[in-house]
Amino acid sequence: MKISEFQTKDVVNVLDGKRLGNVSDLELNLNQGRVEAIVIPGPGKFLGLFSSGNDVVIPWKNIVKIGKDVVLVRLEESPGLLQNSDDEYQPY
């Protein structure tokens, strides 16, 4: 699968049904040739640019299912994530 295919998918938390955003990047382990995590842009980030905060990094082990249009993840709510008016989690 290409990263461009990931970037078109919504990321949804299966624990609460909230949309977290879209994948902007992948963290790779080049020595082992595997994906370590997916990255979702922080608040105010547009097309991977102009970020005003930290990105949300979701470890690969937290991915439950990769579907045609969505990536389902299991992400416990953490103190570093807030919910905004668009029902997307954003780091503060």
CNS distance restraints for C-alpha pairs under 8 A (distance, minus, plus):
assign (resid   1 and name CA) (resid   5 and name CA) 6.68 0.50 0.50
assign (resid   1 and name CA) (resid   6 and name CA) 7.83 0.50 0.50
assign (resid   2 and name CA) (resid   6 and name CA) 6.89 0.50 0.50
assign (resid   3 and name CA) (resid   7 and name CA) 6.31 0.50 0.50
assign (resid   3 and name CA) (resid  25 and name CA) 7.35 0.50 0.50
assign (resid   3 and name CA) (resid  26 and name CA) 7.49 0.50 0.50
assign (resid   4 and name CA) (resid   8 and name CA) 6.85 0.50 0.50
assign (resid   5 and name CA) (resid   9 and name CA) 7.19 0.50 0.50
assign (resid   6 and name CA) (resid  22 and name CA) 7.92 0.50 0.50
assign (resid   6 and name CA) (resid  23 and name CA) 6.04 0.50 0.50
assign (resid   7 and name CA) (resid  22 and name CA) 5.87 0.50 0.50
assign (resid   7 and name CA) (resid  23 and name CA) 4.80 0.50 0.50
assign (resid   7 and name CA) (resid  24 and name CA) 5.92 0.50 0.50
assign (resid   7 and name CA) (resid  25 and name CA) 7.83 0.50 0.50
assign (resid   8 and name CA) (resid  22 and name CA) 6.82 0.50 0.50
assign (resid   8 and name CA) (resid  23 and name CA) 7.57 0.50 0.50
assign (resid   8 and name CA) (resid  69 and name CA) 7.36 0.50 0.50
assign (resid   9 and name CA) (resid  22 and name CA) 5.99 0.50 0.50
assign (resid   9 and name CA) (resid  23 and name CA) 7.07 0.50 0.50
assign (resid   9 and name CA) (resid  68 and name CA) 7.64 0.50 0.50
assign (resid   9 and name CA) (resid  69 and name CA) 4.96 0.50 0.50
assign (resid   9 and name CA) (resid  70 and name CA) 4.77 0.50 0.50
assign (resid   9 and name CA) (resid  71 and name CA) 6.36 0.50 0.50
assign (resid  10 and name CA) (resid  19 and name CA) 6.91 0.50 0.50
assign (resid  10 and name CA) (resid  20 and name CA) 7.47 0.50 0.50
assign (resid  10 and name CA) (resid  21 and name CA) 5.82 0.50 0.50
assign (resid  10 and name CA) (resid  22 and name CA) 4.93 0.50 0.50
assign (resid  10 and name CA) (resid  23 and name CA) 7.43 0.50 0.50
assign (resid  10 and name CA) (resid  69 and name CA) 6.60 0.50 0.50
assign (resid  10 and name CA) (resid  70 and name CA) 4.75 0.50 0.50
assign (resid  10 and name CA) (resid  71 and name CA) 6.12 0.50 0.50
assign (resid  11 and name CA) (resid  19 and name CA) 5.88 0.50 0.50
assign (resid  11 and name CA) (resid  20 and name CA) 5.42 0.50 0.50
assign (resid  11 and name CA) (resid  21 and name CA) 5.52 0.50 0.50
assign (resid  11 and name CA) (resid  22 and name CA) 5.67 0.50 0.50
assign (resid  11 and name CA) (resid  23 and name CA) 7.11 0.50 0.50
assign (resid  11 and name CA) (resid  70 and name CA) 5.82 0.50 0.50
assign (resid  11 and name CA) (resid  71 and name CA) 4.73 0.50 0.50
assign (resid  11 and name CA) (resid  72 and name CA) 5.96 0.50 0.50
assign (resid  11 and name CA) (resid  73 and name CA) 7.01 0.50 0.50
assign (resid  12 and name CA) (resid  17 and name CA) 6.09 0.50 0.50
assign (resid  12 and name CA) (resid  18 and name CA) 5.60 0.50 0.50
assign (resid  12 and name CA) (resid  19 and name CA) 4.44 0.50 0.50
assign (resid  12 and name CA) (resid  20 and name CA) 5.65 0.50 0.50
assign (resid  12 and name CA) (resid  21 and name CA) 7.62 0.50 0.50
assign (resid  12 and name CA) (resid  70 and name CA) 7.05 0.50 0.50
assign (resid  12 and name CA) (resid  71 and name CA) 6.25 0.50 0.50
assign (resid  12 and name CA) (resid  72 and name CA) 5.06 0.50 0.50
assign (resid  12 and name CA) (resid  73 and name CA) 6.11 0.50 0.50
assign (resid  13 and name CA) (resid  17 and name CA) 5.29 0.50 0.50
assign (resid  13 and name CA) (resid  18 and name CA) 5.49 0.50 0.50
assign (resid  13 and name CA) (resid  19 and name CA) 6.53 0.50 0.50
assign (resid  13 and name CA) (resid  20 and name CA) 6.96 0.50 0.50
assign (resid  13 and name CA) (resid  72 and name CA) 5.92 0.50 0.50
assign (resid  13 and name CA) (resid  73 and name CA) 4.93 0.50 0.50
assign (resid  13 and name CA) (resid  74 and name CA) 5.52 0.50 0.50
assign (resid  13 and name CA) (resid  75 and name CA) 6.03 0.50 0.50
assign (resid  14 and name CA) (resid  18 and name CA) 7.64 0.50 0.50
assign (resid  14 and name CA) (resid  72 and name CA) 6.10 0.50 0.50
assign (resid  14 and name CA) (resid  73 and name CA) 5.93 0.50 0.50
assign (resid  14 and name CA) (resid  74 and name CA) 5.56 0.50 0.50
assign (resid  14 and name CA) (resid  75 and name CA) 7.71 0.50 0.50
assign (resid  15 and name CA) (resid  74 and name CA) 6.14 0.50 0.50
assign (resid  15 and name CA) (resid  75 and name CA) 7.00 0.50 0.50
assign (resid  15 and name CA) (resid  76 and name CA) 7.35 0.50 0.50
assign (resid  18 and name CA) (resid  87 and name CA) 6.38 0.50 0.50
assign (resid  18 and name CA) (resid  88 and name CA) 6.58 0.50 0.50
assign (resid  18 and name CA) (resid  89 and name CA) 7.80 0.50 0.50
assign (resid  19 and name CA) (resid  87 and name CA) 6.61 0.50 0.50
assign (resid  19 and name CA) (resid  88 and name CA) 5.44 0.50 0.50
assign (resid  19 and name CA) (resid  89 and name CA) 7.52 0.50 0.50
assign (resid  20 and name CA) (resid  40 and name CA) 7.55 0.50 0.50
assign (resid  20 and name CA) (resid  87 and name CA) 7.87 0.50 0.50
assign (resid  20 and name CA) (resid  88 and name CA) 4.83 0.50 0.50
assign (resid  20 and name CA) (resid  89 and name CA) 5.35 0.50 0.50
assign (resid  20 and name CA) (resid  90 and name CA) 7.78 0.50 0.50
assign (resid  21 and name CA) (resid  40 and name CA) 6.24 0.50 0.50
assign (resid  21 and name CA) (resid  41 and name CA) 7.49 0.50 0.50
assign (resid  21 and name CA) (resid  88 and name CA) 6.49 0.50 0.50
assign (resid  21 and name CA) (resid  89 and name CA) 7.88 0.50 0.50
assign (resid  22 and name CA) (resid  40 and name CA) 5.87 0.50 0.50
assign (resid  22 and name CA) (resid  41 and name CA) 7.56 0.50 0.50
assign (resid  23 and name CA) (resid  38 and name CA) 6.41 0.50 0.50
assign (resid  23 and name CA) (resid  39 and name CA) 5.65 0.50 0.50
assign (resid  23 and name CA) (resid  40 and name CA) 4.89 0.50 0.50
assign (resid  23 and name CA) (resid  41 and name CA) 7.40 0.50 0.50
assign (resid  24 and name CA) (resid  38 and name CA) 7.75 0.50 0.50
assign (resid  24 and name CA) (resid  39 and name CA) 5.70 0.50 0.50
assign (resid  24 and name CA) (resid  40 and name CA) 5.39 0.50 0.50
assign (resid  24 and name CA) (resid  41 and name CA) 6.08 0.50 0.50
assign (resid  24 and name CA) (resid  47 and name CA) 7.87 0.50 0.50
assign (resid  24 and name CA) (resid  48 and name CA) 6.46 0.50 0.50
assign (resid  25 and name CA) (resid  38 and name CA) 6.10 0.50 0.50
assign (resid  25 and name CA) (resid  39 and name CA) 5.02 0.50 0.50
assign (resid  25 and name CA) (resid  40 and name CA) 7.10 0.50 0.50
assign (resid  26 and name CA) (resid  35 and name CA) 6.76 0.50 0.50
assign (resid  26 and name CA) (resid  36 and name CA) 7.52 0.50 0.50
assign (resid  26 and name CA) (resid  37 and name CA) 5.86 0.50 0.50
assign (resid  26 and name CA) (resid  38 and name CA) 4.60 0.50 0.50
assign (resid  26 and name CA) (resid  39 and name CA) 5.78 0.50 0.50
assign (resid  27 and name CA) (resid  35 and name CA) 5.98 0.50 0.50
assign (resid  27 and name CA) (resid  36 and name CA) 5.36 0.50 0.50
assign (resid  27 and name CA) (resid  37 and name CA) 5.04 0.50 0.50
assign (resid  27 and name CA) (resid  38 and name CA) 6.19 0.50 0.50
assign (resid  27 and name CA) (resid  39 and name CA) 7.32 0.50 0.50
assign (resid  28 and name CA) (resid  33 and name CA) 7.24 0.50 0.50
assign (resid  28 and name CA) (resid  34 and name CA) 5.89 0.50 0.50
assign (resid  28 and name CA) (resid  35 and name CA) 4.53 0.50 0.50
assign (resid  28 and name CA) (resid  36 and name CA) 5.36 0.50 0.50
assign (resid  28 and name CA) (resid  37 and name CA) 7.23 0.50 0.50
assign (resid  29 and name CA) (resid  33 and name CA) 5.68 0.50 0.50
assign (resid  29 and name CA) (resid  34 and name CA) 5.42 0.50 0.50
assign (resid  29 and name CA) (resid  35 and name CA) 6.16 0.50 0.50
assign (resid  29 and name CA) (resid  36 and name CA) 6.24 0.50 0.50
assign (resid  30 and name CA) (resid  34 and name CA) 6.82 0.50 0.50
assign (resid  35 and name CA) (resid  60 and name CA) 6.77 0.50 0.50
assign (resid  36 and name CA) (resid  59 and name CA) 6.04 0.50 0.50
assign (resid  36 and name CA) (resid  60 and name CA) 5.33 0.50 0.50
assign (resid  37 and name CA) (resid  57 and name CA) 6.39 0.50 0.50
assign (resid  37 and name CA) (resid  58 and name CA) 5.35 0.50 0.50
assign (resid  37 and name CA) (resid  59 and name CA) 4.13 0.50 0.50
assign (resid  37 and name CA) (resid  60 and name CA) 4.55 0.50 0.50
assign (resid  38 and name CA) (resid  57 and name CA) 5.87 0.50 0.50
assign (resid  38 and name CA) (resid  58 and name CA) 5.31 0.50 0.50
assign (resid  38 and name CA) (resid  59 and name CA) 6.50 0.50 0.50
assign (resid  38 and name CA) (resid  60 and name CA) 6.71 0.50 0.50
assign (resid  39 and name CA) (resid  55 and name CA) 6.48 0.50 0.50
assign (resid  39 and name CA) (resid  56 and name CA) 5.69 0.50 0.50
assign (resid  39 and name CA) (resid  57 and name CA) 4.58 0.50 0.50
assign (resid  39 and name CA) (resid  58 and name CA) 6.28 0.50 0.50
assign (resid  40 and name CA) (resid  55 and name CA) 5.73 0.50 0.50
assign (resid  40 and name CA) (resid  56 and name CA) 5.03 0.50 0.50
assign (resid  40 and name CA) (resid  57 and name CA) 6.42 0.50 0.50
assign (resid  40 and name CA) (resid  58 and name CA) 7.96 0.50 0.50
assign (resid  41 and name CA) (resid  45 and name CA) 5.90 0.50 0.50
assign (resid  41 and name CA) (resid  48 and name CA) 6.72 0.50 0.50
assign (resid  41 and name CA) (resid  51 and name CA) 7.59 0.50 0.50
assign (resid  41 and name CA) (resid  54 and name CA) 7.52 0.50 0.50
assign (resid  41 and name CA) (resid  55 and name CA) 4.76 0.50 0.50
assign (resid  41 and name CA) (resid  56 and name CA) 6.40 0.50 0.50
assign (resid  42 and name CA) (resid  51 and name CA) 6.28 0.50 0.50
assign (resid  42 and name CA) (resid  52 and name CA) 7.05 0.50 0.50
assign (resid  42 and name CA) (resid  53 and name CA) 5.28 0.50 0.50
assign (resid  42 and name CA) (resid  54 and name CA) 5.08 0.50 0.50
assign (resid  42 and name CA) (resid  55 and name CA) 4.21 0.50 0.50
assign (resid  42 and name CA) (resid  56 and name CA) 6.35 0.50 0.50
assign (resid  42 and name CA) (resid  90 and name CA) 5.97 0.50 0.50
assign (resid  42 and name CA) (resid  91 and name CA) 6.33 0.50 0.50
assign (resid  43 and name CA) (resid  51 and name CA) 6.50 0.50 0.50
assign (resid  43 and name CA) (resid  52 and name CA) 6.07 0.50 0.50
assign (resid  43 and name CA) (resid  53 and name CA) 5.83 0.50 0.50
assign (resid  43 and name CA) (resid  54 and name CA) 7.65 0.50 0.50
assign (resid  43 and name CA) (resid  55 and name CA) 7.95 0.50 0.50
assign (resid  43 and name CA) (resid  90 and name CA) 5.79 0.50 0.50
assign (resid  43 and name CA) (resid  91 and name CA) 7.10 0.50 0.50
assign (resid  44 and name CA) (resid  50 and name CA) 6.78 0.50 0.50
assign (resid  44 and name CA) (resid  51 and name CA) 5.41 0.50 0.50
assign (resid  44 and name CA) (resid  52 and name CA) 5.66 0.50 0.50
assign (resid  44 and name CA) (resid  53 and name CA) 7.54 0.50 0.50
assign (resid  45 and name CA) (resid  49 and name CA) 5.50 0.50 0.50
assign (resid  45 and name CA) (resid  50 and name CA) 5.20 0.50 0.50
assign (resid  45 and name CA) (resid  51 and name CA) 4.20 0.50 0.50
assign (resid  45 and name CA) (resid  52 and name CA) 6.81 0.50 0.50
assign (resid  46 and name CA) (resid  50 and name CA) 6.33 0.50 0.50
assign (resid  46 and name CA) (resid  51 and name CA) 7.33 0.50 0.50
assign (resid  53 and name CA) (resid  91 and name CA) 6.81 0.50 0.50
assign (resid  53 and name CA) (resid  92 and name CA) 6.71 0.50 0.50
assign (resid  54 and name CA) (resid  91 and name CA) 6.18 0.50 0.50
assign (resid  54 and name CA) (resid  92 and name CA) 7.56 0.50 0.50
assign (resid  55 and name CA) (resid  91 and name CA) 7.12 0.50 0.50
assign (resid  56 and name CA) (resid  90 and name CA) 7.49 0.50 0.50
assign (resid  56 and name CA) (resid  91 and name CA) 6.85 0.50 0.50
assign (resid  58 and name CA) (resid  62 and name CA) 6.65 0.50 0.50
assign (resid  58 and name CA) (resid  63 and name CA) 7.92 0.50 0.50
assign (resid  58 and name CA) (resid  75 and name CA) 7.68 0.50 0.50
assign (resid  59 and name CA) (resid  63 and name CA) 7.40 0.50 0.50
assign (resid  62 and name CA) (resid  73 and name CA) 5.50 0.50 0.50
assign (resid  62 and name CA) (resid  74 and name CA) 5.21 0.50 0.50
assign (resid  62 and name CA) (resid  75 and name CA) 6.70 0.50 0.50
assign (resid  63 and name CA) (resid  71 and name CA) 7.25 0.50 0.50
assign (resid  63 and name CA) (resid  72 and name CA) 6.06 0.50 0.50
assign (resid  63 and name CA) (resid  73 and name CA) 4.34 0.50 0.50
assign (resid  63 and name CA) (resid  74 and name CA) 6.37 0.50 0.50
assign (resid  64 and name CA) (resid  71 and name CA) 7.74 0.50 0.50
assign (resid  64 and name CA) (resid  72 and name CA) 5.40 0.50 0.50
assign (resid  64 and name CA) (resid  73 and name CA) 5.15 0.50 0.50
assign (resid  64 and name CA) (resid  74 and name CA) 6.50 0.50 0.50
assign (resid  65 and name CA) (resid  71 and name CA) 5.98 0.50 0.50
assign (resid  65 and name CA) (resid  72 and name CA) 5.14 0.50 0.50
assign (resid  65 and name CA) (resid  73 and name CA) 7.10 0.50 0.50
assign (resid  66 and name CA) (resid  70 and name CA) 6.30 0.50 0.50
assign (resid  66 and name CA) (resid  71 and name CA) 4.55 0.50 0.50
assign (resid  66 and name CA) (resid  72 and name CA) 6.31 0.50 0.50
assign (resid  67 and name CA) (resid  71 and name CA) 5.97 0.50 0.50
assign (resid  67 and name CA) (resid  72 and name CA) 7.83 0.50 0.50
assign (resid  77 and name CA) (resid  81 and name CA) 6.90 0.50 0.50
assign (resid  80 and name CA) (resid  91 and name CA) 5.48 0.50 0.50
assign (resid  80 and name CA) (resid  92 and name CA) 6.24 0.50 0.50
assign (resid  81 and name CA) (resid  89 and name CA) 5.87 0.50 0.50
assign (resid  81 and name CA) (resid  90 and name CA) 5.46 0.50 0.50
assign (resid  81 and name CA) (resid  91 and name CA) 4.54 0.50 0.50
assign (resid  81 and name CA) (resid  92 and name CA) 6.46 0.50 0.50
assign (resid  82 and name CA) (resid  89 and name CA) 5.49 0.50 0.50
assign (resid  82 and name CA) (resid  90 and name CA) 5.50 0.50 0.50
assign (resid  82 and name CA) (resid  91 and name CA) 6.17 0.50 0.50
assign (resid  82 and name CA) (resid  92 and name CA) 6.79 0.50 0.50
assign (resid  83 and name CA) (resid  87 and name CA) 5.94 0.50 0.50
assign (resid  83 and name CA) (resid  88 and name CA) 5.83 0.50 0.50
assign (resid  83 and name CA) (resid  89 and name CA) 4.72 0.50 0.50
assign (resid  83 and name CA) (resid  90 and name CA) 6.40 0.50 0.50
assign (resid  84 and name CA) (resid  88 and name CA) 5.95 0.50 0.50
assign (resid  84 and name CA) (resid  89 and name CA) 6.55 0.50 0.50
assign (resid  84 and name CA) (resid  90 and name CA) 7.12 0.50 0.50
